[in-house]
């Protein structure tokens, strides 16, 4: 009898899911705090211009990683219960090498950057790609504890190396970030190989490798296209601000964005657990009710986080990050509606991803991108970083409108099913 053919009672499903989500949330919360420390270190010790340079570098790396995800992304989680990890690793690694080399060359052609910048970009993006592939395979096999440990370790090493260099050695230059990143990803990558080697999978030669590669690519294209489009929605404004304003403005914008997006660790923690459960579940419909219950709690917590950030005065940002960063408050306020919209989007898109229905997510993110590009082009030259924040919120709200409608049609629920109610408030207090 299949494991999921008889659905446990809803309270049990909610309780079990909430426990796992809280464990994942604790990991992401620790990661968020350390990531905040990294933002603080780079802003405080490098200034707005240095912070802007670091932000552009991390954005370039993230863009390359997104394209490696076409073969080495969430499809690894989807296929890892069905395929040997040693058949999934080779095609994902080869594709990562191709993307990182081609992407680095593309950056060199599109922007005037030093050769040393391109060298670090190619090497570090590849290192991060290998680490991401390994940890996604561990997550797909429900090795969530190992996944969480490696994730926290990576960001801990990065924060620790930056602190040592900036405060201990008084070495306060942008290249410090590159060297710290080598350490922060190199050590966890080695540990991830040890964790993978302990799985029961064994290499069985090249038999079935071609079929696995084809299936990985087919699933990856549909699953990851929406991630690429979403990234464009999240970070395209950085390049517009760098073009129309300067790196100093990118630094201030990145601090506001980092703080606002930190609130997303709540819905993302929930979504990660729900996605794994949906992939493994035989009865997909049985997952809808507990997912909706947790989604409402997630939206409630996200709203509380956004409200808290929005109420902080500009003097707090200036005191924490430096006198150049007071304008980050206006960025957060203008981003607040979009942050709430994305919290809803994450929950709905996870449902469609778990079912393999990627077209809905792709349409939603494409709609958001169709708003992002003209909004950035019209608003940023006139309003600067405030225009960038406003453009992002408009994009997120447009995506939310479509995705909520699609989710309602697919599950037979209305928008009210995602809105917190009195029962949810009571559950929070319990």
TORKOL-4160 file (C-alpha; in steps of 0.2 Angstrom, whole numbers, padded with zeros to 4 digits, m for minus):
430
<pt num="1" X="0000" Y="0000" Z="0000"/>
<pt num="2" X="0007" Y="0017" Z="m0004"/>
<pt num="3" X="0013" Y="0027" Z="0010"/>
<pt num="4" X="0001" Y="0042" Z="0007"/>
<pt num="5" X="m0015" Y="0033" Z="0001"/>
<pt num="6" X="m0024" Y="0035" Z="0017"/>
<pt num="7" X="m0023" Y="0053" Z="0023"/>
<pt num="8" X="m0020" Y="0056" Z="0041"/>
<pt num="9" X="m0031" Y="0068" Z="0051"/>
<pt num="10" X="m0029" Y="0086" Z="0046"/>
<pt num="11" X="m0023" Y="0092" Z="0064"/>
<pt num="12" X="m0010" Y="0078" Z="0063"/>
<pt num="13" X="m0004" Y="0084" Z="0046"/>
<pt num="14" X="m0004" Y="0102" Z="0052"/>
<pt num="15" X="0006" Y="0098" Z="0067"/>
<pt num="16" X="0019" Y="0087" Z="0058"/>
<pt num="17" X="0021" Y="0100" Z="0045"/>
<pt num="18" X="0022" Y="0115" Z="0057"/>
<pt num="19" X="0036" Y="0106" Z="0067"/>
<pt num="20" X="0046" Y="0103" Z="0051"/>
<pt num="21" X="0043" Y="0121" Z="0045"/>
<pt num="22" X="0049" Y="0128" Z="0062"/>
<pt num="23" X="0065" Y="0118" Z="0060"/>
<pt num="24" X="0068" Y="0124" Z="0043"/>
<pt num="25" X="0062" Y="0142" Z="0049"/>
<pt num="26" X="0075" Y="0141" Z="0063"/>
<pt num="27" X="0089" Y="0137" Z="0050"/>
<pt num="28" X="0083" Y="0151" Z="0039"/>
<pt num="29" X="0081" Y="0163" Z="0053"/>
<pt num="30" X="0099" Y="0160" Z="0058"/>
<pt num="31" X="0104" Y="0162" Z="0040"/>
<pt num="32" X="0095" Y="0178" Z="0039"/>
<pt num="33" X="0103" Y="0185" Z="0054"/>
<pt num="34" X="0120" Y="0180" Z="0048"/>
<pt num="35" X="0116" Y="0187" Z="0030"/>
<pt num="36" X="0111" Y="0203" Z="0039"/>
<pt num="37" X="0128" Y="0203" Z="0047"/>
<pt num="38" X="0136" Y="0202" Z="0030"/>
<pt num="39" X="0125" Y="0216" Z="0024"/>
<pt num="40" X="0130" Y="0226" Z="0039"/>
<pt num="41" X="0149" Y="0222" Z="0037"/>
<pt num="42" X="0150" Y="0227" Z="0019"/>
<pt num="43" X="0139" Y="0243" Z="0021"/>
<pt num="44" X="0148" Y="0249" Z="0037"/>
<pt num="45" X="0166" Y="0245" Z="0032"/>
<pt num="46" X="0165" Y="0248" Z="0013"/>
<pt num="47" X="0152" Y="0262" Z="0012"/>
<pt num="48" X="0138" Y="0264" Z="0000"/>
<pt num="49" X="0149" Y="0262" Z="m0015"/>
<pt num="50" X="0158" Y="0247" Z="m0009"/>
<pt num="51" X="0142" Y="0239" Z="m0004"/>
<pt num="52" X="0135" Y="0243" Z="m0021"/>
<pt num="53" X="0150" Y="0234" Z="m0029"/>
<pt num="54" X="0147" Y="0219" Z="m0019"/>
<pt num="55" X="0129" Y="0219" Z="m0023"/>
<pt num="56" X="0132" Y="0219" Z="m0042"/>
<pt num="57" X="0144" Y="0205" Z="m0040"/>
<pt num="58" X="0132" Y="0194" Z="m0030"/>
<pt num="59" X="0119" Y="0198" Z="m0042"/>
<pt num="60" X="0130" Y="0193" Z="m0057"/>
<pt num="61" X="0134" Y="0176" Z="m0048"/>
<pt num="62" X="0115" Y="0173" Z="m0044"/>
<pt num="63" X="0111" Y="0176" Z="m0062"/>
<pt num="64" X="0123" Y="0163" Z="m0068"/>
<pt num="65" X="0117" Y="0151" Z="m0054"/>
<pt num="66" X="0099" Y="0153" Z="m0061"/>
<pt num="67" X="0104" Y="0147" Z="m0078"/>
<pt num="68" X="0114" Y="0132" Z="m0070"/>
<pt num="69" X="0097" Y="0128" Z="m0062"/>
<pt num="70" X="0090" Y="0124" Z="m0079"/>
<pt num="71" X="0098" Y="0107" Z="m0077"/>
<pt num="72" X="0104" Y="0107" Z="m0059"/>
<pt num="73" X="0090" Y="0116" Z="m0050"/>
<pt num="74" X="0073" Y="0111" Z="m0042"/>
<pt num="75" X="0072" Y="0097" Z="m0054"/>
<pt num="76" X="0085" Y="0088" Z="m0044"/>
<pt num="77" X="0073" Y="0087" Z="m0029"/>
<pt num="78" X="0059" Y="0081" Z="m0040"/>
<pt num="79" X="0070" Y="0067" Z="m0048"/>
<pt num="80" X="0081" Y="0062" Z="m0033"/>
<pt num="81" X="0068" Y="0050" Z="m0026"/>
<pt num="82" X="0067" Y="0041" Z="m0043"/>
<pt num="83" X="0085" Y="0041" Z="m0049"/>
<pt num="84" X="0103" Y="0038" Z="m0043"/>
<pt num="85" X="0111" Y="0053" Z="m0037"/>
<pt num="86" X="0127" Y="0048" Z="m0046"/>
<pt num="87" X="0117" Y="0048" Z="m0062"/>
<pt num="88" X="0110" Y="0066" Z="m0058"/>
<pt num="89" X="0127" Y="0073" Z="m0053"/>
<pt num="90" X="0137" Y="0072" Z="m0070"/>
<pt num="91" X="0124" Y="0081" Z="m0081"/>
<pt num="92" X="0121" Y="0094" Z="m0068"/>
<pt num="93" X="0140" Y="0097" Z="m0066"/>
<pt num="94" X="0144" Y="0098" Z="m0084"/>
<pt num="95" X="0130" Y="0110" Z="m0087"/>
<pt num="96" X="0136" Y="0121" Z="m0073"/>
<pt num="97" X="0153" Y="0122" Z="m0080"/>
<pt num="98" X="0146" Y="0127" Z="m0097"/>
<pt num="99" X="0135" Y="0141" Z="m0090"/>
<pt num="100" X="0148" Y="0148" Z="m0079"/>
<pt num="101" X="0161" Y="0150" Z="m0092"/>
<pt num="102" X="0148" Y="0157" Z="m0105"/>
<pt num="103" X="0140" Y="0168" Z="m0092"/>
<pt num="104" X="0157" Y="0175" Z="m0087"/>
<pt num="105" X="0161" Y="0179" Z="m0105"/>
<pt num="106" X="0144" Y="0187" Z="m0107"/>
<pt num="107" X="0147" Y="0199" Z="m0092"/>
<pt num="108" X="0164" Y="0204" Z="m0099"/>
<pt num="109" X="0156" Y="0209" Z="m0115"/>
<pt num="110" X="0141" Y="0218" Z="m0108"/>
<pt num="111" X="0149" Y="0228" Z="m0094"/>
<pt num="112" X="0167" Y="0236" Z="m0093"/>
<pt num="113" X="0174" Y="0226" Z="m0078"/>
<pt num="114" X="0192" Y="0221" Z="m0074"/>
<pt num="115" X="0199" Y="0204" Z="m0079"/>
<pt num="116" X="0201" Y="0200" Z="m0061"/>
<pt num="117" X="0183" Y="0203" Z="m0058"/>
<pt num="118" X="0178" Y="0190" Z="m0072"/>
<pt num="119" X="0190" Y="0177" Z="m0064"/>
<pt num="120" X="0182" Y="0178" Z="m0047"/>
<pt num="121" X="0165" Y="0178" Z="m0055"/>
<pt num="122" X="0168" Y="0162" Z="m0065"/>
<pt num="123" X="0177" Y="0153" Z="m0051"/>
<pt num="124" X="0165" Y="0158" Z="m0037"/>
<pt num="125" X="0149" Y="0155" Z="m0047"/>
<pt num="126" X="0155" Y="0137" Z="m0052"/>
<pt num="127" X="0159" Y="0134" Z="m0033"/>
<pt num="128" X="0142" Y="0140" Z="m0028"/>
<pt num="129" X="0134" Y="0130" Z="m0042"/>
<pt num="130" X="0142" Y="0113" Z="m0036"/>
<pt num="131" X="0137" Y="0117" Z="m0018"/>
<pt num="132" X="0119" Y="0120" Z="m0023"/>
<pt num="133" X="0118" Y="0104" Z="m0034"/>
<pt num="134" X="0124" Y="0094" Z="m0019"/>
<pt num="135" X="0113" Y="0101" Z="m0006"/>
<pt num="136" X="0098" Y="0100" Z="m0017"/>
<pt num="137" X="0101" Y="0081" Z="m0019"/>
<pt num="138" X="0102" Y="0080" Z="0000"/>
<pt num="139" X="0086" Y="0089" Z="0002"/>
<pt num="140" X="0077" Y="0078" Z="m0011"/>
<pt num="141" X="0082" Y="0063" Z="m0001"/>
<pt num="142" X="0074" Y="0072" Z="0014"/>
<pt num="143" X="0091" Y="0074" Z="0023"/>
<pt num="144" X="0084" Y="0091" Z="0029"/>
<pt num="145" X="0095" Y="0091" Z="0044"/>
<pt num="146" X="0111" Y="0090" Z="0034"/>
<pt num="147" X="0105" Y="0102" Z="0022"/>
<pt num="148" X="0101" Y="0115" Z="0035"/>
<pt num="149" X="0118" Y="0112" Z="0044"/>
<pt num="150" X="0127" Y="0115" Z="0027"/>
<pt num="151" X="0117" Y="0130" Z="0023"/>
<pt num="152" X="0120" Y="0138" Z="0040"/>
<pt num="153" X="0139" Y="0134" Z="0040"/>
<pt num="154" X="0141" Y="0142" Z="0023"/>
<pt num="155" X="0134" Y="0159" Z="0028"/>
<pt num="156" X="0143" Y="0157" Z="0045"/>
<pt num="157" X="0160" Y="0155" Z="0037"/>
<pt num="158" X="0156" Y="0170" Z="0026"/>
<pt num="159" X="0151" Y="0182" Z="0040"/>
<pt num="160" X="0166" Y="0176" Z="0051"/>
<pt num="161" X="0179" Y="0178" Z="0037"/>
<pt num="162" X="0172" Y="0196" Z="0033"/>
<pt num="163" X="0172" Y="0200" Z="0052"/>
<pt num="164" X="0190" Y="0194" Z="0054"/>
<pt num="165" X="0196" Y="0204" Z="0038"/>
<pt num="166" X="0187" Y="0220" Z="0041"/>
<pt num="167" X="0188" Y="0222" Z="0060"/>
<pt num="168" X="0202" Y="0211" Z="0065"/>
<pt num="169" X="0215" Y="0214" Z="0051"/>
<pt num="170" X="0208" Y="0231" Z="0045"/>
<pt num="171" X="0208" Y="0225" Z="0027"/>
<pt num="172" X="0193" Y="0234" Z="0020"/>
<pt num="173" X="0193" Y="0232" Z="0001"/>
<pt num="174" X="0180" Y="0224" Z="m0010"/>
<pt num="175" X="0191" Y="0209" Z="m0015"/>
<pt num="176" X="0190" Y="0203" Z="0003"/>
<pt num="177" X="0172" Y="0198" Z="m0001"/>
<pt num="178" X="0179" Y="0187" Z="m0015"/>
<pt num="179" X="0192" Y="0178" Z="m0004"/>
<pt num="180" X="0179" Y="0175" Z="0010"/>
<pt num="181" X="0167" Y="0168" Z="m0002"/>
<pt num="182" X="0180" Y="0155" Z="m0008"/>
<pt num="183" X="0182" Y="0149" Z="0010"/>
<pt num="184" X="0163" Y="0150" Z="0014"/>
<pt num="185" X="0158" Y="0138" Z="0000"/>
<pt num="186" X="0174" Y="0127" Z="m0002"/>
<pt num="187" X="0173" Y="0119" Z="0015"/>
<pt num="188" X="0154" Y="0115" Z="0015"/>
<pt num="189" X="0156" Y="0109" Z="m0003"/>
<pt num="190" X="0168" Y="0096" Z="0003"/>
<pt num="191" X="0157" Y="0091" Z="0018"/>
<pt num="192" X="0142" Y="0089" Z="0006"/>
<pt num="193" X="0152" Y="0076" Z="m0004"/>
<pt num="194" X="0155" Y="0066" Z="0012"/>
<pt num="195" X="0136" Y="0067" Z="0015"/>
<pt num="196" X="0132" Y="0061" Z="m0002"/>
<pt num="197" X="0144" Y="0047" Z="m0001"/>
<pt num="198" X="0134" Y="0040" Z="0014"/>
<pt num="199" X="0118" Y="0038" Z="0004"/>
<pt num="200" X="0114" Y="0020" Z="m0002"/>
<pt num="201" X="0116" Y="0025" Z="m0021"/>
<pt num="202" X="0130" Y="0017" Z="m0030"/>
<pt num="203" X="0137" Y="0021" Z="m0048"/>
<pt num="204" X="0131" Y="0008" Z="m0060"/>
<pt num="205" X="0141" Y="0013" Z="m0075"/>
<pt num="206" X="0133" Y="0023" Z="m0089"/>
<pt num="207" X="0118" Y="0013" Z="m0090"/>
<pt num="208" X="0102" Y="0025" Z="m0090"/>
<pt num="209" X="0113" Y="0040" Z="m0089"/>
<pt num="210" X="0107" Y="0047" Z="m0106"/>
<pt num="211" X="0089" Y="0045" Z="m0101"/>
<pt num="212" X="0092" Y="0053" Z="m0084"/>
<pt num="213" X="0100" Y="0068" Z="m0092"/>
<pt num="214" X="0086" Y="0070" Z="m0104"/>
<pt num="215" X="0073" Y="0069" Z="m0090"/>
<pt num="216" X="0083" Y="0081" Z="m0080"/>
<pt num="217" X="0084" Y="0094" Z="m0094"/>
<pt num="218" X="0065" Y="0092" Z="m0098"/>
<pt num="219" X="0060" Y="0095" Z="m0080"/>
<pt num="220" X="0072" Y="0108" Z="m0077"/>
<pt num="221" X="0067" Y="0119" Z="m0092"/>
<pt num="222" X="0049" Y="0120" Z="m0086"/>
<pt num="223" X="0053" Y="0121" Z="m0067"/>
<pt num="224" X="0066" Y="0134" Z="m0068"/>
<pt num="225" X="0060" Y="0146" Z="m0081"/>
<pt num="226" X="0049" Y="0155" Z="m0068"/>
<pt num="227" X="0064" Y="0156" Z="m0056"/>
<pt num="228" X="0074" Y="0165" Z="m0070"/>
<pt num="229" X="0060" Y="0177" Z="m0074"/>
<pt num="230" X="0057" Y="0180" Z="m0055"/>
<pt num="231" X="0075" Y="0184" Z="m0053"/>
<pt num="232" X="0074" Y="0197" Z="m0067"/>
<pt num="233" X="0059" Y="0205" Z="m0057"/>
<pt num="234" X="0069" Y="0205" Z="m0041"/>
<pt num="235" X="0086" Y="0211" Z="m0047"/>
<pt num="236" X="0084" Y="0220" Z="m0064"/>
<pt num="237" X="0082" Y="0236" Z="m0055"/>
<pt num="238" X="0100" Y="0235" Z="m0049"/>
<pt num="239" X="0106" Y="0237" Z="m0066"/>
<pt num="240" X="0095" Y="0251" Z="m0070"/>
<pt num="241" X="0100" Y="0260" Z="m0055"/>
<pt num="242" X="0119" Y="0257" Z="m0059"/>
<pt num="243" X="0116" Y="0264" Z="m0076"/>
<pt num="244" X="0105" Y="0279" Z="m0073"/>
<pt num="245" X="0112" Y="0283" Z="m0055"/>
<pt num="246" X="0128" Y="0275" Z="m0048"/>
<pt num="247" X="0135" Y="0261" Z="m0038"/>
<pt num="248" X="0133" Y="0272" Z="m0022"/>
<pt num="249" X="0114" Y="0272" Z="m0025"/>
<pt num="250" X="0114" Y="0253" Z="m0029"/>
<pt num="251" X="0122" Y="0251" Z="m0011"/>
<pt num="252" X="0108" Y="0260" Z="m0003"/>
<pt num="253" X="0095" Y="0251" Z="m0013"/>
<pt num="254" X="0103" Y="0234" Z="m0009"/>
<pt num="255" X="0102" Y="0237" Z="0010"/>
<pt num="256" X="0083" Y="0242" Z="0009"/>
<pt num="257" X="0080" Y="0227" Z="m0002"/>
<pt num="258" X="0090" Y="0215" Z="0009"/>
<pt num="259" X="0080" Y="0220" Z="0024"/>
<pt num="260" X="0063" Y="0219" Z="0016"/>
<pt num="261" X="0067" Y="0202" Z="0008"/>
<pt num="262" X="0073" Y="0195" Z="0024"/>
<pt num="263" X="0055" Y="0194" Z="0029"/>
<pt num="264" X="0052" Y="0181" Z="0015"/>
<pt num="265" X="0062" Y="0168" Z="0025"/>
<pt num="266" X="0045" Y="0165" Z="0033"/>
<pt num="267" X="0035" Y="0160" Z="0017"/>
<pt num="268" X="0051" Y="0152" Z="0009"/>
<pt num="269" X="0053" Y="0141" Z="0025"/>
<pt num="270" X="0035" Y="0135" Z="0023"/>
<pt num="271" X="0036" Y="0133" Z="0004"/>
<pt num="272" X="0052" Y="0122" Z="0005"/>
<pt num="273" X="0044" Y="0109" Z="0016"/>
<pt num="274" X="0028" Y="0109" Z="0006"/>
<pt num="275" X="0037" Y="0107" Z="m0010"/>
<pt num="276" X="0046" Y="0091" Z="m0004"/>
<pt num="277" X="0030" Y="0084" Z="0003"/>
<pt num="278" X="0020" Y="0087" Z="m0013"/>
<pt num="279" X="0034" Y="0078" Z="m0023"/>
<pt num="280" X="0034" Y="0063" Z="m0012"/>
<pt num="281" X="0015" Y="0062" Z="m0009"/>
<pt num="282" X="0003" Y="0050" Z="m0019"/>
<pt num="283" X="m0013" Y="0060" Z="m0014"/>
<pt num="284" X="m0008" Y="0077" Z="m0019"/>
<pt num="285" X="m0026" Y="0084" Z="m0015"/>
<pt num="286" X="m0024" Y="0079" Z="0003"/>
<pt num="287" X="m0009" Y="0091" Z="0004"/>
<pt num="288" X="m0020" Y="0107" Z="0000"/>
<pt num="289" X="m0029" Y="0109" Z="0017"/>
<pt num="290" X="m0014" Y="0108" Z="0028"/>
<pt num="291" X="m0004" Y="0119" Z="0015"/>
<pt num="292" X="m0018" Y="0132" Z="0016"/>
<pt num="293" X="m0018" Y="0132" Z="0035"/>
<pt num="294" X="0001" Y="0135" Z="0036"/>
<pt num="295" X="0000" Y="0148" Z="0022"/>
<pt num="296" X="m0012" Y="0159" Z="0032"/>
<pt num="297" X="0000" Y="0158" Z="0047"/>
<pt num="298" X="0015" Y="0162" Z="0035"/>
<pt num="299" X="0006" Y="0177" Z="0028"/>
<pt num="300" X="0001" Y="0183" Z="0046"/>
<pt num="301" X="0019" Y="0183" Z="0051"/>
<pt num="302" X="0025" Y="0191" Z="0035"/>
<pt num="303" X="0014" Y="0205" Z="0038"/>
<pt num="304" X="0020" Y="0208" Z="0056"/>
<pt num="305" X="0038" Y="0208" Z="0050"/>
<pt num="306" X="0034" Y="0221" Z="0036"/>
<pt num="307" X="0025" Y="0232" Z="0048"/>
<pt num="308" X="0039" Y="0232" Z="0060"/>
<pt num="309" X="0052" Y="0236" Z="0047"/>
<pt num="310" X="0041" Y="0250" Z="0040"/>
<pt num="311" X="0039" Y="0259" Z="0057"/>
<pt num="312" X="0058" Y="0260" Z="0060"/>
<pt num="313" X="0064" Y="0278" Z="0058"/>
<pt num="314" X="0077" Y="0283" Z="0045"/>
<pt num="315" X="0089" Y="0287" Z="0060"/>
<pt num="316" X="0089" Y="0269" Z="0064"/>
<pt num="317" X="0096" Y="0264" Z="0047"/>
<pt num="318" X="0109" Y="0278" Z="0048"/>
<pt num="319" X="0114" Y="0273" Z="0065"/>
<pt num="320" X="0116" Y="0254" Z="0060"/>
<pt num="321" X="0123" Y="0255" Z="0043"/>
<pt num="322" X="0130" Y="0273" Z="0042"/>
<pt num="323" X="0125" Y="0290" Z="0038"/>
<pt num="324" X="0123" Y="0286" Z="0019"/>
<pt num="325" X="0109" Y="0274" Z="0022"/>
<pt num="326" X="0095" Y="0284" Z="0029"/>
<pt num="327" X="0086" Y="0283" Z="0012"/>
<pt num="328" X="0084" Y="0264" Z="0014"/>
<pt num="329" X="0068" Y="0267" Z="0024"/>
<pt num="330" X="0059" Y="0274" Z="0010"/>
<pt num="331" X="0064" Y="0259" Z="m0001"/>
<pt num="332" X="0057" Y="0247" Z="0013"/>
<pt num="333" X="0040" Y="0257" Z="0014"/>
<pt num="334" X="0038" Y="0257" Z="m0005"/>
<pt num="335" X="0042" Y="0238" Z="m0006"/>
<pt num="336" X="0031" Y="0233" Z="0008"/>
<pt num="337" X="0015" Y="0229" Z="m0003"/>
<pt num="338" X="0026" Y="0219" Z="m0015"/>
<pt num="339" X="0034" Y="0209" Z="0000"/>
<pt num="340" X="0016" Y="0204" Z="0005"/>
<pt num="341" X="0012" Y="0200" Z="m0013"/>
<pt num="342" X="0027" Y="0189" Z="m0015"/>
<pt num="343" X="0023" Y="0180" Z="0002"/>
<pt num="344" X="0006" Y="0174" Z="m0006"/>
<pt num="345" X="0015" Y="0170" Z="m0023"/>
<pt num="346" X="0027" Y="0159" Z="m0015"/>
<pt num="347" X="0014" Y="0148" Z="m0007"/>
<pt num="348" X="0004" Y="0147" Z="m0023"/>
<pt num="349" X="0018" Y="0144" Z="m0034"/>
<pt num="350" X="0025" Y="0130" Z="m0023"/>
<pt num="351" X="0008" Y="0121" Z="m0025"/>
<pt num="352" X="0010" Y="0121" Z="m0044"/>
<pt num="353" X="0028" Y="0117" Z="m0044"/>
<pt num="354" X="0025" Y="0102" Z="m0033"/>
<pt num="355" X="0012" Y="0096" Z="m0046"/>
<pt num="356" X="0024" Y="0099" Z="m0060"/>
<pt num="357" X="0012" Y="0112" Z="m0068"/>
<pt num="358" X="0026" Y="0125" Z="m0071"/>
<pt num="359" X="0016" Y="0134" Z="m0085"/>
<pt num="360" X="0006" Y="0144" Z="m0072"/>
<pt num="361" X="0021" Y="0150" Z="m0063"/>
<pt num="362" X="0030" Y="0155" Z="m0079"/>
<pt num="363" X="0015" Y="0165" Z="m0085"/>
<pt num="364" X="0014" Y="0174" Z="m0068"/>
<pt num="365" X="0032" Y="0179" Z="m0067"/>
<pt num="366" X="0032" Y="0184" Z="m0086"/>
<pt num="367" X="0018" Y="0195" Z="m0082"/>
<pt num="368" X="0028" Y="0203" Z="m0068"/>
<pt num="369" X="0043" Y="0205" Z="m0079"/>
<pt num="370" X="0032" Y="0214" Z="m0092"/>
<pt num="371" X="0028" Y="0227" Z="m0078"/>
<pt num="372" X="0046" Y="0228" Z="m0071"/>
<pt num="373" X="0055" Y="0233" Z="m0087"/>
<pt num="374" X="0044" Y="0248" Z="m0092"/>
<pt num="375" X="0042" Y="0253" Z="m0074"/>
<pt num="376" X="0061" Y="0253" Z="m0071"/>
<pt num="377" X="0063" Y="0263" Z="m0087"/>
<pt num="378" X="0050" Y="0276" Z="m0083"/>
<pt num="379" X="0052" Y="0278" Z="m0064"/>
<pt num="380" X="0071" Y="0275" Z="m0060"/>
<pt num="381" X="0078" Y="0290" Z="m0071"/>
<pt num="382" X="0065" Y="0301" Z="m0062"/>
<pt num="383" X="0064" Y="0294" Z="m0044"/>
<pt num="384" X="0080" Y="0285" Z="m0042"/>
<pt num="385" X="0080" Y="0271" Z="m0029"/>
<pt num="386" X="0062" Y="0275" Z="m0024"/>
<pt num="387" X="0057" Y="0272" Z="m0042"/>
<pt num="388" X="0066" Y="0255" Z="m0041"/>
<pt num="389" X="0056" Y="0250" Z="m0026"/>
<pt num="390" X="0040" Y="0256" Z="m0033"/>
<pt num="391" X="0043" Y="0247" Z="m0049"/>
<pt num="392" X="0046" Y="0231" Z="m0039"/>
<pt num="393" X="0030" Y="0232" Z="m0029"/>
<pt num="394" X="0020" Y="0235" Z="m0045"/>
<pt num="395" X="0028" Y="0219" Z="m0053"/>
<pt num="396" X="0024" Y="0208" Z="m0038"/>
<pt num="397" X="0006" Y="0214" Z="m0036"/>
<pt num="398" X="0003" Y="0210" Z="m0055"/>
<pt num="399" X="0010" Y="0193" Z="m0053"/>
<pt num="400" X="0000" Y="0190" Z="m0037"/>
<pt num="401" X="m0016" Y="0195" Z="m0045"/>
<pt num="402" X="m0014" Y="0181" Z="m0059"/>
<pt num="403" X="m0007" Y="0168" Z="m0047"/>
<pt num="404" X="m0021" Y="0169" Z="m0034"/>
<pt num="405" X="m0034" Y="0168" Z="m0048"/>
<pt num="406" X="m0025" Y="0152" Z="m0055"/>
<pt num="407" X="m0024" Y="0144" Z="m0038"/>
<pt num="408" X="m0042" Y="0147" Z="m0034"/>
<pt num="409" X="m0047" Y="0139" Z="m0050"/>
<pt num="410" X="m0035" Y="0124" Z="m0047"/>
<pt num="411" X="m0040" Y="0121" Z="m0029"/>
<pt num="412" X="m0058" Y="0127" Z="m0029"/>
<pt num="413" X="m0054" Y="0139" Z="m0015"/>
<pt num="414" X="m0056" Y="0158" Z="m0015"/>
<pt num="415" X="m0044" Y="0172" Z="m0010"/>
<pt num="416" X="m0051" Y="0171" Z="0008"/>
<pt num="417" X="m0044" Y="0154" Z="0010"/>
<pt num="418" X="m0027" Y="0162" Z="0010"/>
<pt num="419" X="m0032" Y="0176" Z="0022"/>
<pt num="420" X="m0028" Y="0174" Z="0041"/>
<pt num="421" X="m0044" Y="0172" Z="0052"/>
<pt num="422" X="m0048" Y="0171" Z="0070"/>
<pt num="423" X="m0044" Y="0152" Z="0071"/>
<pt num="424" X="m0026" Y="0156" Z="0064"/>
<pt num="425" X="m0024" Y="0169" Z="0078"/>
<pt num="426" X="m0029" Y="0157" Z="0091"/>
<pt num="427" X="m0017" Y="0144" Z="0083"/>
<pt num="428" X="m0002" Y="0156" Z="0084"/>
<pt num="429" X="m0005" Y="0159" Z="0103"/>
<pt num="430" X="m0006" Y="0141" Z="0106"/>
